Amino acid sequence: MIGVDNDPCTYFRPDRSSASIYLNCLMYKELKAISYLAERLDLKEIQQDYEKDAAKLKDAIQEHCWDERDGFFYSVDLNLKPIDPTAFYHSGAPRDWDCLIQRIDVWSGFLAMWAGIATPEQAKRMVLHISDTKTFNAPYGIRTLSKMEKMYNVKASSNPSTWLGPIWGISNYMIWRGLVNYGFKKEAKELATKTIVMFGRDFEKTGVLHEYYQPDNGSPILNPGFQNWNFLVLNMLNWMDGKEVVEEF
């Protein structure tokens, strides 16, 4: 129930067993937003406390969620047995890791760029994933789950809504924003164009927008009339035209 309903890293897993990269990136931005508000209200002690919390969370995400092998941020598995120093078996060499990387290619790994958590060097490696047509890159945006994952599925579903591959306006937008923030203008322009064309064709044909779309042909899948974050495409349009863009914090 974190917003990306059937993300395999959290969906149908035991309670408190997954540290979601999606949730952690959003929480980091929440802490930064509260810090900003406290600063504007001249609440210096509160502002400093939230800045410290944000910095600690950022460090934890870097330490546990970044995978140097793949050059990507992942959710992590917390479902590990506690260390029992009195146990006979394996007591001589207990684990010295707190969690395990879940190497499942979910779009939310790119949120580390949107949130400003990734370093410039990490961002350069992450962009390679964005351009890979075997995994994320599709004619109408970024697949919410890599096409190479066994769980990949673009069939319509509601409760949960499906994040197993379909294109969502919000995921395209947040990845686009990360690309802009790190100066990847070429890739940002490509993703913005795909999103604008997808929404434009849908609106011309049906008169409304939908909740999510087929990655390969851009056809709508479910929920005609869905609005909400789809209107963020206006920021993409303005950016493409060199006009003022509303900056979300």
Beta strands, then each sheet from edge to edge (+ up, - down):
strand 1: 18-19
strand 2: 66-67
strand 3: 72-73
strand 4: 76-77
strand 5: 100-101
strand 6: 137-138
strand 7: 141-142
strand 8: 167-168
strand 9: 212-213
strand 10: 220-222
sheet 1: 1+ 4- 5+
sheet 2: 2+ 3-
sheet 3: 6+ 7-
sheet 4: 8+ 9- 10+
end
